[in-house]
Amino acid sequence: MKIQEIRELIRLIDQSSIEEFVYEHDGTKVHMKKPAAVAPVQAAVTPAVEQAAKPATEEVKPQASTQPVAPPTEAKPQELPKQEAKNTENLHKITSPMVGTFYAAPSPDAPPYVKVGDKVKTDTVVCIIEAMKLFNEIEAEVNGEIVEVLVENGQLVEYGQPLFLVKPE
């Protein structure tokens, strides 16, 4: 299975109400499961030979080479959101409604839809998210002023990922 096919599956599962998905083909197993809270879908790909050696009742867990590094990195992210929460309490986050590629402008040679300091209304288009060859205009959904752009042009974004911070009026 190609990585692009896996990405498409993740997008489709993420946009659906399916909570768990398992697919096996040619020695490859893809197991996707959404947690109860809204979060990006995680995928684990494991060879079927390794899968056959495990008992049928045991759940497949992705292999992580970062386990020895996990304790030091876990402490820092837990501290950062607390600091961010203090700074962004009164700000509205414009989040991505889908997985896709973020574009700040309608075309490469055009100026960005919005920049820091711009005033926006609820129906102001702030960016485009490209998903499966479709360009989706994202609106501000709030009246206010753009305080910060949180992603780079051309960056892959996840469902629910904050894109902009807006100071509401």
C-alpha positions in Angstrom: 0.0 0.0 0.0 1.4 3.4 -1.0 1.7 6.3 1.5 -0.7 8.4 -0.6 -3.3 5.7 -0.4 -2.9 5.6 3.4 -3.2 9.4 3.5 -6.4 9.2 1.5 -7.8 6.6 3.9 -6.9 8.8 6.9 -8.7 11.8 5.3 -11.8 9.7 4.5 -12.0 8.1 8.0 -11.3 11.5 9.6 -14.2 13.1 7.8 -16.6 10.2 8.4 -18.3 9.0 11.6 -16.4 5.7 11.6 -14.5 5.3 14.9 -12.3 2.3 13.9 -11.1 0.9 10.6 -8.9 -2.2 9.8 -7.6 -3.1 6.4 -5.4 -6.1 5.4 -3.9 -6.7 2.0 -0.7 -8.3 0.7 1.0 -8.7 4.0 0.2 -5.1 5.2 -2.3 -4.3 7.9 -3.7 -0.7 8.5 -5.5 -0.1 11.7 -7.0 3.3 12.4 -8.9 4.3 15.5 -10.3 7.7 16.5 -10.3 8.5 20.2 -13.6 9.6 21.7 -12.5 13.3 21.7 -11.9 15.1 18.4 -8.3 14.4 17.3 -6.5 13.4 14.1 -6.7 9.7 13.1 -3.6 7.7 13.9 -2.6 4.8 11.6 -0.3 1.9 12.3 1.1 -0.2 9.5 2.5 -3.7 10.4 3.5 -6.7 8.3 1.0 -9.5 8.4 3.7 -12.1 9.3 4.5 -10.2 12.5 0.7 -10.0 13.1 0.2 -13.8 12.7 2.7 -14.4 15.5 0.6 -12.4 18.0 -2.6 -13.8 19.7 -5.8 -12.7 18.0 -7.1 -10.9 21.2 -4.0 -8.7 21.5 -4.4 -5.2 20.0 -1.8 -4.1 17.5 0.3 -1.2 18.8 2.5 0.9 16.5 6.2 0.5 17.0 7.8 3.7 18.2 11.5 4.3 18.1 11.1 7.4 20.2 10.1 5.6 23.4 13.4 6.3 25.2 13.1 10.0 24.3 9.5 10.3 25.4 9.9 11.3 29.0 12.0 14.4 28.4 9.8 15.6 25.5 6.6 15.0 27.4 7.5 17.5 30.2 8.0 20.4 27.8 4.7 20.2 25.8 2.8 20.0 29.1 4.3 23.3 30.2 3.9 25.1 26.9 0.1 24.8 26.5 -0.3 26.4 29.9 1.7 29.4 28.9 -0.1 29.6 25.5 -3.5 29.3 27.3 -2.7 32.4 29.3 -1.7 34.4 26.2 -4.5 33.2 24.0 -7.4 33.1 26.5 -9.3 36.1 24.9 -8.3 35.2 21.3 -10.5 33.2 18.8 -8.7 30.3 17.0 -9.6 29.8 13.4 -9.0 26.0 13.0 -8.7 23.8 9.9 -12.0 21.9 9.2 -10.1 19.2 7.3 -6.8 17.6 6.6 -5.0 19.3 3.6 -2.5 21.8 2.4 -2.7 25.4 3.7 -2.5 28.3 1.1 -2.5 31.9 2.3 -3.3 33.3 -1.2 -5.5 32.4 -4.1 -2.5 31.9 -6.4 1.3 32.0 -6.0 1.7 35.5 -7.3 -1.3 37.0 -5.4 -1.1 38.7 -2.0 -2.3 36.7 1.0 -5.9 36.9 1.9 -5.1 38.3 5.3 -2.0 39.3 7.3 -1.4 40.2 10.9 -3.3 43.4 11.8 -6.0 43.0 9.2 -9.6 43.4 10.2 -11.9 40.5 9.3 -15.6 39.8 9.4 -17.4 36.5 9.8 -17.6 35.9 6.0 -14.0 37.1 5.2 -12.0 34.4 3.4 -8.7 34.0 5.4 -7.1 31.1 3.4 -7.6 28.0 1.2 -7.2 24.4 2.3 -6.6 22.0 -0.6 -7.9 18.5 0.1 -8.0 15.8 -2.6 -7.6 18.3 -5.4 -10.4 20.5 -4.1 -9.7 24.1 -2.9 -11.8 25.0 0.1 -12.1 28.6 1.2 -11.9 29.0 4.9 -13.8 32.0 6.5 -13.0 33.8 9.7 -16.3 33.0 11.4 -15.7 35.9 13.8 -15.4 39.7 13.6 -12.0 40.9 14.7 -8.4 41.5 14.0 -5.8 38.9 12.9 -3.2 38.7 15.7 -1.1 35.8 14.5 -0.8 33.4 11.5 0.1 30.0 13.0 1.0 28.1 9.8 3.3 28.5 6.8 2.1 28.7 3.2 2.1 25.3 1.6 2.2 23.5 5.0 0.2 20.3 5.5 -2.5 20.9 8.2 -4.5 18.5 10.3 -8.2 18.5 11.2 -8.7 21.0 14.1 -5.3 22.5 13.8 -5.3 26.2 14.7 -4.5 28.4 11.6 -5.0 31.9 12.9 -5.5 33.8 16.2 -8.1 36.6 16.0 -8.8 39.2 18.6 -12.6 39.4 18.6 -14.4 42.8 18.5 
